Amino acid sequence: MNIDPSKIGEVIGPGGKVINGIIASTGALTIDIDQSGIVYVAGPNKESAEAAMKQVKSIVTDVEVGQIVEGTVVKILDFGAIVEFGPGRDGMIHVSELKDGFVKKVEDVVKLGDFVRAKVIRAENGKISLSLKAMKEPEAK
């Protein structure tokens, strides 16, 4: 796979933390990136190699407004919840975007460790705002 050479640092992470996390979570054997942006992945089987490639792709793909992301609630704040949707990628769901109506406590809607699907409602300066409320659109029959 080819990636933008300017995104190599995001894939590697500080001290190799992100790339080592991908290897550990997918079971890939190695991930090598050359300076031109070519990514080489080796794994004990096709599934682990593809899972590692998918995670690398999620890091280098720019998040766009309207995109649906899936991830785990990793932090609860008084004013919202932080959702990690890829290695080193996270966004915040503000309390006003958790559901329609008033939410007294964030934990009334989501809890630490919950897996959620959310819509990106804003992406600027590296900060990503997510919404659970926007996912409740009428479904087509």
C-alpha positions in Angstrom: 0.0 0.0 0.0 1.2 3.5 -0.7 0.6 6.3 1.8 1.5 10.0 1.8 5.0 10.3 3.1 3.9 13.2 5.3 1.7 10.7 7.2 4.5 8.2 8.1 5.0 9.8 11.5 1.3 9.4 12.3 1.5 5.7 11.5 4.7 5.1 13.5 3.6 7.3 16.5 5.8 8.6 19.3 8.6 6.0 20.0 6.8 3.6 17.7 3.8 3.4 20.0 1.1 3.4 17.2 2.8 1.0 14.8 3.6 -1.4 17.7 0.0 -1.2 18.9 -1.2 -2.2 15.4 1.2 -5.2 15.4 0.1 -6.2 18.8 -3.7 -5.9 18.2 -3.8 -7.6 14.8 -1.2 -10.3 15.2 0.8 -9.0 12.2 4.5 -10.0 12.3 6.0 -6.8 10.9 5.0 -3.5 9.4 7.8 -1.7 7.4 7.4 1.7 5.8 10.0 3.1 3.4 10.6 6.9 3.0 8.6 7.0 -0.2 5.5 5.9 1.7 5.3 2.3 0.6 3.9 0.1 3.5 4.9 -3.6 3.7 2.9 -5.8 6.1 3.8 -9.4 7.0 1.5 -11.6 9.0 1.1 -15.3 10.0 -2.1 -15.3 7.9 -4.1 -13.2 5.4 -6.6 -12.0 8.1 -4.0 -10.5 10.4 -2.1 -8.8 7.5 -5.4 -7.3 6.2 -6.4 -6.1 9.7 -3.1 -4.3 10.0 -3.5 -2.7 6.6 -7.0 -1.6 7.5 -5.7 0.1 10.7 -2.9 1.8 8.7 -5.4 3.0 6.2 -7.7 4.4 8.9 -4.8 6.5 10.3 -3.8 8.0 7.0 -7.3 8.6 5.7 -8.6 12.1 6.4 -11.9 12.1 8.4 -14.7 13.9 6.6 -17.9 15.4 7.9 -20.8 13.0 7.4 -18.5 9.9 7.7 -19.7 7.1 10.0 -17.0 5.9 12.5 -17.1 3.0 14.9 -15.1 2.9 18.1 -14.8 2.4 21.8 -15.6 5.0 24.5 -12.2 5.5 26.2 -13.0 8.5 28.5 -16.0 10.0 30.1 -16.0 13.7 30.8 -18.6 16.0 32.5 -19.4 17.5 29.1 -19.1 14.4 26.8 -17.3 11.2 25.9 -14.1 10.5 24.0 -14.3 7.7 21.4 -11.2 6.0 19.9 -12.0 4.9 16.4 -8.5 3.8 15.3 -5.0 3.7 16.6 -4.2 7.3 17.6 -7.6 8.5 16.2 -10.3 9.8 18.5 -13.2 12.2 18.6 -15.5 13.7 21.2 -19.2 13.3 21.5 -20.5 16.4 23.3 -23.2 15.8 25.8 -25.7 17.7 23.5 -24.9 15.2 20.7 -25.5 12.0 22.8 -29.3 11.9 22.2 -32.3 14.1 21.6 -33.5 15.9 24.7 -31.6 16.7 27.9 -28.9 14.4 29.2 -28.2 14.9 32.9 -25.1 12.5 33.0 -23.0 11.2 30.1 -23.1 7.8 31.8 -26.9 7.7 31.3 -26.3 7.2 27.6 -22.7 5.7 27.2 -20.3 4.0 29.5 -16.6 3.5 29.5 -15.8 0.6 27.1 -19.0 0.8 25.1 -18.7 0.2 21.3 -20.5 3.0 19.4 -21.2 4.1 15.8 -21.2 7.8 15.4 -21.4 10.4 12.6 -18.6 13.0 12.2 -20.2 16.4 12.4 -17.1 18.6 12.5 -13.4 18.0 11.7 -11.1 21.0 12.0 -7.6 21.5 13.3 -7.2 17.8 14.0 -10.2 17.9 16.4 -13.1 15.6 15.5 -16.6 16.1 16.8 -18.9 13.1 16.7 -22.7 12.7 17.2 -24.8 9.7 18.3 -27.9 11.8 17.8 -27.2 12.2 14.1 -27.3 8.4 13.7 -31.0 8.3 14.6 -32.2 9.3 11.2 -35.3 7.6 9.8 -34.4 4.3 8.2 -35.5 3.6 4.6 -37.9 0.7 4.1 
